[in-house]
Amino acid sequence: MGVQVLDLPNVEIVPQRETGSSLPWQVILYNDEHHTFEEVIHQLQKATGISADAAFEIAMEVHTKGRSICFTGTMQACERVMAILREIALTVAIDRSG
């Protein structure tokens, strides 16, 4: 696929799509027709520290279902992830998990 895996030492990695999580917030990424898969994958890696394969899975879910939970964590962590995703004008929101 040619997507570069990023080394992001300052990123707090929280397992995504964790069901029944005690973490109260989630970042939801919405589909748009303005970004390529590579752009979305790269930005997801930058924001969350996940692998290229995991970012590709999220991008596919967004593409096919219109949205995907891409991160679960504290409000502060979710705000940081959302800000990074918005750097390239991706459409995201924070909501309570569960």
Secondary structure, DSSP 4 states (H G I P E B T S, - for coil): --PPPP--TT-----TT-TT-S--EEEEEE--SSS-HHHHHHHHHHHH---HHHHHHHHHHHHHHSEEEEEEE-HHHHHHHHHHHHTTT--EEEEE--
